[in-house]
Amino acid sequence: MTLHICEVTAKNWRSVAALNVTKDQQQFIESNAFSLAESLYEGNGTSVGLYDGETLVGYAMYGWYWEKRKSVWLDRFMIDEQYQGKGYAKRFLRILIQFLQDKFKCKIIYLSLHPDNKLAMGLYESFGFRLNGDIDDEGPVVGVVMELLLDEHTSL
């Protein structure tokens, strides 16, 4: 596997928009089409495709960097339904965390998720994310906020 992230552009946005989670997961996350529009028109987020070689297997959006707190949001993260259960989520989450650390020199990574999304919550907890008591109600899916506290000794 050659896993890498690639910014969404005019060449790949349609493929990214066509990615889907399973039917029972759709209540937990905004559609990629909504997320792409949000990153394009609100201007705070960056959308990236998650690739295994030339194969698009997932999508993520990050941004909302806050200099004062050295924090950034991993605002969306999904693996397409046909690639779930193959270990991509763990490997790409590790890649994304390292990427955000390198790019922003951040001390905190935030994310939010639907409180009933126990599978995702377990994944994030396995990487050290913890619920911080905040609620994210700025989008169509209201979520609980998790944070990962980083330092120079954090290794994944």
Sequence and secondary structure as in RCSB ss.txt:
>XXXX:A:sequence
MTLHICEVTAKNWRSVAALNVTKDQQQFIESNAFSLAESLYEGNGTSVGLYDGETLVGYAMYGWYWEKRKSVWLD
RFMIDEQYQGKGYAKRFLRILIQFLQDKFKCKIIYLSLHPDNKLAMGLYESFGFRLNGDIDDEGPVVGVVMELLL
DEHTSL
>XXXX:A:secstr
  EEEEE  TTTHHHHHH    GGGGGGS  HHHHHHHHHHH SEEEEEEEETTEEEEEEEEEEEETTTTEEEEE
EEEE GGGTTSSHHHHHHHHHHHHHHHHH  SEEEEEE TT HHHHHHHHHTT EEEEEEE SSSS EEEEEEE 
 TT   
